[in-house]
Amino acid sequence: METQLAVIGGGPGGYAAAFLAADLGMNVTLVELEPRLGGTCLLRGCIPSKALLHVAKVLAEAKHLADWGVDFAEPEIDIVAMRAKKENVLATLAEGLKQLGAKRNVQVVCARASFKNSRTLKLEAVKNVPLEDERIRFEHCIIATGSTPAAAAGVELRSRRVMNSSGALNLPEVPDSMLVIGGGYIGLELGSVYAALGTRISVVEMTDGLLPGADADLVRPLHKKLAKQFEAVYLNARVAAMVDRRDSIEVTFEGDMEPKTQRFGRVLVAVGRRPNSENLGLENTSIEVNDRGFVVVDDRQRTAEPSVLAIGDVSGEPMLAHKAVRQGKVAVEALAGKPAAFEPLAVPAVVFTDPEIAWAGLTETLAKAQGRKVEVAKFPWAASGRAQAVGRTEGMTKWLIDPVGRRVLGCGIVGIGAGELIGEAVLAIEMGATVRDVAESIHPHPTFIETLGAAAEVNLGTATDLYRPKRGRS
């Protein structure tokens, strides 16, 4: 088989690259391990977890209505029906991708691909799907193989009770108790789902805070909420050993917490992800891989091999689907001779817990590490009419501002719907908006998004919903 462009991986970055290339007139072949397109994000990650988080959110809101004098009976959880509904969502989206590919004449091959050389892919059959060809000759190739859950070093245990994030999305029952190893976004999101369904959740994190790398003031309201929702949150602690006791997993901890040995019905290992750069035959090309396993690329997603590009998780952090999509389009535009480059000022990140946390651009944590001077303007949601109306005043919106040029450099939000609000901040940062541009843009009232304008006004000293004047600012 010969093709102008071969794409390895049918996740968000891979299919976006394949579809755009076809739209630009290229002959495209997409090689994917799974019978369905969508990759980890659709089949075992972003979409199924958000579907289950929707259930958790509705359950929480039902309980929250008790504050308004509305009480509901305890819910009956049918996990089989819940899984069926989730699978229906995935099937609908996957079928949509299949049709979009077919309309564009993208040839989709279900197989495992590896490089025989810089112009040829070797194909191996998977999922009992027969192969018509065992090789693909290409002019260019885009690697979009994504990432997989990382293992917890030193405490690996083969047991049906120990699972990664993929397994947590397909549990046959709601366990009585669960230990989540890792206080990052994956563990906290899935822990929130099962806590809402009635599981007693404990989280162990080896650093001194949840969501390592995120600004502490954004994490604080979430930590406070989870401390009430979860059975326990252990910081500065780690799992030293695990033993399968048949009816439970016995876990031994190290750190300043008691008891040191506990039992859990299930253990979720959520300590991050690693790039899928192994077993691709990269040694048969000039492609470079760094010490963390990421394929090295330039700002046009080109590798050291002129005929090969790489996008998404396999090409570096942050490992986010929307970053992969943009990189996929940059790679194709570069191949088409367009002046494209992946040079974002802001890649948004969202943690879909309750409350949600979102940030984009420069963070206080990064600014401090770089020794960079910034002004920080915060608007507490306790001063928001919308937040007071719905009883969710724990939120906060903040801007990081260049003290010289007055441009907004970063934004952080914690509160319900933060992920839906961060888009305005991304646009403002990318467009080089000043803090006055944001403040003087009229935001609808009463909404949560007006807190972005209000936080900008805090910096200017013009906020009227707070008494924090800042004098002398032009």
N, C-alpha and C positions, 0 to 999 in steps of 0.2 A: 504494500500500500504506500502511496505517496501523497503528501499533503503540503500545503504551503505553510500552515501553522499547526503544530501539535501542542495541545494543552494537557498537562498531567495534573488531574485533580478537578473534580466537578463541584467544589464548594463555592461560596459567594464570589471569591476572587477569580476562580477558574472559569465558572460559567459566564461571569460578567466579561472577562477577557475574550472568551470564545464568541459570545454573542456580538460584542462590539466589532470584533475582527470580521465576522461574517457580514455585519452591516456595512463595513467599509470595503466589502468586495473580496475578502480573502477566502480561500478554500481552507476550512478548519476541521480538524479532527480532535475530539476531546476524549481522553482516556480516563476512566473513573473506576475505582475498585468496586463501588456499590452499584447495584442494578438501577438505583434512582439517583438523580442529581440532587445537589443541595449540600453535600458534605457534612462534616461534623455539626456545623451551625444549625442546619435544618433537621438533620436526622437524629443527632445525639447531643445537642448543645443549646444554642441560643433559643430556638423556637420552642422545643418541648419544655425547656425549663421555664420560659415565660408563660407558656400555657398553664403550667402547674402553679406558677406564682400568681396568676390571675385568680385561681381558685383560693389560694391562701389570702389574697387581698380581699376578696368578697367575704370570706369567713371573718376576717378581722373587722371589716366594716360593719358586718352584722352585729358583732359584739360591741363595737363602738357606739351603735345606736342606743344601747342601754342608757348612755348618758343623756339621751334625749327622750327617755321614757318609752322607748320601743324595745320590747324583749321578744326574742325568738326561742323556740325550743332548741335543744342541743341537736346539731346536724347529724344525719346518718351518712357515713362515708362508704360509698360503693367504689372501691379502688379499681375494680374490673371495668366499670362503666367509665371511670375517669381516664383510665389508660386507653380505652376504646375511643373516647372523644379526642384525646391527644393524638392518637394515631390517625384519626380522620383528618385532623388539621394538617399533619405532616403529609398524608397522601394527597390531599388537595393541592398543597403547595408544590410537591414534587411533580405531580401530573402537569401543573401549570408550566413548570420549567421544561418538562419533556416537550410540551407542545410549542413553547417558544423556541426551543432548539430546532425542532423539526421544521417550523416555518422559515427558519433561517438557513436550512440545509446544513446545519452542523452535524457532522457524523459523530455519533457517540459510541464508543467501544467500551464494554465492561471487561476490564483486564487489569493486570498489574504491569506497569511499565518501568523499564530501566534503560539506561543509556548503554548501547553497544559501542557507540562512538559519538562524536560531536554532531553527526547528522542522521543517526539511526537509533530508533527505540526498539528494544526487544519486548515482546508481549508474552505474558503468561496467563493462562485461563484461571478465572476465579469464579466462585459461586455456581459452579457447574454450568457456566455459560460458554458455549462453544465459540472458538475463534476462527474467523475466516482467514486472517493473516497473522503471522507471528512477528512481523516487523513493520515499522513505519519509517519511511524515509521522509525527512522534513527539511524545509528551508530554515525555519525558526521554531523554537520550542519555548514554551513558558512553563516553568515548574510552579505548581500551585498545590503542593501536597499537604499543606496545613501542619497540624500538630496533634499530639496525643497526650492523655493525662500522664504526668510524671509519677513515679513510684516514691514512696517515703523511704529514704535511704536507711538501711539497717533494721527495718521492722517489717520486711515483706512477709506475708503469710498467705498461703493458698487456702482460701476458705470461701464458701458461698456467702458467708456473713461479712466478708471484707470486700469492699467494692470501690470502684472509681465513680466519677460523675455519670458516666454512661449507664452503669448498673443502677445508680440511684434513681434514674429516670424510668426504670422498668421493674421496680420492686413488686413482688407478687402480693405483698401485704404491707400494712402500716405497722412497723415495729414498735414495741413498747419503749425502747430506748435506742439511742444512736450516738456514737462518738464521731465528731467531725474533726479530722486531723488537718489543720490548716485554717487560718482565719482570714483567707483571701475571699474574693468575691464569689467564687464558685461554691465554696463551703458554706458561706453565710446565706447565699441564695437558696441552696438546696436544704440547708438546715432550717430556714424559715418556712419552706414548704411543709416539711414533715412536722415541725412544731405546730403549725396551724392544723394539721391533720390529727394531732394528739400524741405525737412521739415526744418523749423526754430527750431533749437535745443537749449534749455537752460539746463544747468546742475547746480544742487545745491548740495554742499558737506559740511558737518558740520565741517570737519577738515580744517587745513590751506593749504592743498595740495591735488591734484588729486592722485589717486592710493596710499592711505595711506599704509605705510609700505615699499613701494619701495624707492630706493635711489633717492634723489631729482635731482641729475644731470642726471639720466636716464629719469626722468619724464619731465624735463624742455623743451627739444625739442618738445615733444608731446603737452605739454600745450601751447606752442607758436603757434603750428599749429592749435590746436583746438580753440584757442582764435580767429583765423581768420575764421575758418570754422563754428563755432557755433555762435548763436545769443548772448549768454552770458554764462560765467562760474562764478558761485557765490561760493566763499569759505568762511569758517567761518560763514555759514548761514544754516538755516534749515527751513523746512516747518512746520508752526504752525497750519494751518487749510486748508481744501479743501472743496469746495461746488460745487455740480453739478448744473450748470446753463442751462442744457439741450443741448445747442449748444457748450458748453465749460466747462472746470473746472476752477473755480476761486480759486486761491491759495494765501494764506497769508503767507508771509515769516517773519522770525526773523533773524536779523543780520545786518551787515553794508553794506546794499545795497538798492537801490531804483529802481523802486517803490516797496513798500511793498506788494501791491496786484496786481496780474497779471492774465491773462486768457490764457489757453492753450487748444488746440484741443484734446490732449491726455496727459496722465501722465504715465510715466514708473517708477515703484518702483523697484529699483535695489540696495538694501541695504545689500546684502549678502544672504547666504543660511543657512539653519538649518538642522541638521541630522535627518533622518527618523528613530528615535528610539522609537517613541510612538506607542501604539496600536499593539505591537508585542508580548504581553504576557510575557515580560521579567521578570515580577514580579513572574512568575511561575517557574523561574530558579534561579540560583545563579549569574547570569550575573550582573555586576556592570555598572552603568551609571554615568558619572560625572555631575557637575553642569551646564555644557553647553549642555548636552544631548548626548554626545559622549559615545559609548560603550568602556569600558576600556579593552585594550588588551596589551599583551607583545610583544617582538620582533619577535615572531613566529605567531602573530595574534591570540593567544589563549585568550579566556575570562576566567573569574573566574569559569565558568561552563566547566568541562573537555571535554564535548562532543561538545562544540560550539566554533567557531571562528568567527571573524568579520573583514571585510576589507573595504577599500574605505572611502567615505565621512562619513559614520556612525561611523567610528572608529577614527576620528580625522583629523585635518588639516595637510597639505594643502588639500583642496578639489579639487583634480585634477584627471582626468581619468587615466593618465599614472601611477600615484601613485597607484591607485586602481588595475590596471592590475598587477603591480609588487607584491603588497600585496596578490592578489589572487593566484599567482603562489607560493609565499612563503608559504602561508597557506596550499596549497595542497602538496607541497614538505615536509612540516613539518609532515603532516598526513601520508605521505609515508615513514617516517623515515629518510628522507634526512637531511643533516646538513644545513638547510636553516634558514635565519633570515633576517628581514627587517631592515637593518642598512645602509641606503644610506648616502653618504657624500654630495650628490648633487641631489636634486629633482628640475628639471628645471621648471620655470614658464614663460609663454608667454602671453603677452597682444597683441591681433591681431588687433591693431589699425594701423593708418598710421601717423607716423612711428611706427613700432612694437617695443615692449620692451621685453627683455628676460633676465633672470638671473638664476644663479645656484650656489649652495654652499653658502658660507658666503657672506653677504652683508655688505656694510659700515654702514648701519643703525643698523644691528644686532651687528656688531663688536663694535660700539660705545656704544650700550646699555650694552654689556658684559664687557666693559672696556678692550677689546682685542687689542693689538698692531698689526697693519698690515701695509704693504707697498701697496700703490695704484699706479698703472701705467695705464695711459690713452692714447689712440691714437684717435685723432679727425679724422673723416672721410673727413674733408676738405683736408687732406693730402693724401687721397686715390685716386689713378688714376681712379678706377672703379666708385667711388662715384661722382667724377668730370665729368666723361663721361656721366653719366645718370642724372646729375643735382640734386643729393640727398646728399648734403654734411652736412646735419644737424646731422648725426649720430655720434656715439662715441662707442668705445670698451674699456673696462677696466678690469684689473685683480687685485685681492686682493692676496697678497703674504705673506707668513710667513717670517718675517725678519731674523729668525734664520735658519730654515731648508731649506728655499727657495722654499718650495712647494707652488703650486697655491692652494688657499683655496676657491676662489670664482671668478665669472665672471659676468659682466653686459654688455649688448649691447642694444643700441637704434639705430634704423635705419631700412630701408626696409629689409625684410627677416631675421630679428634678430632671429626669432623662428627657422629658418633653420640652423642658425650658432651656436646656443648654444649647440648643441650636442657634438661638439668637446671639448667644455669646460667641459661638464659633464664627458666625458671619461678621460680627463686629471686629473680632480679632483679625480675621483674614482680610477685611476691608480697610484695616488701619484706622478704625474709628477712635476718636478721642473720648475721654470720659464725659465731656460735655455733649458730644454727639448722642451718646446713650441716654444721658439725663434729659435732653431736650426732645428726644423722640417720644411722642405721646403713646403711652401704654394704656390698654383698656382697663377699666376699673369696674368691679373688684375682681382681680385675677391674681394668680401667683406670679405671672410673668412680669407684672408691674414692679415686683421686688428688684428686678434687674435695673430698672430706671431709678428706683428709690435708693439702691446701694450706690449708684453713680452720684446721686444728689447728696448722699452723705459725704462723699469726697469733696464736693463743691461747697458744702455748707448750706445747701438750699433745701435740705430735706425737712418737710413740715410735719411729717408723721413721727419724727423723733426730735428731741431737743438736743441736738449736737451740732451747733453752728460751727462752720469752719471759715474763719474770717480771712480776708486778704487774698482770696483766690479769684483771679480774673477769668 
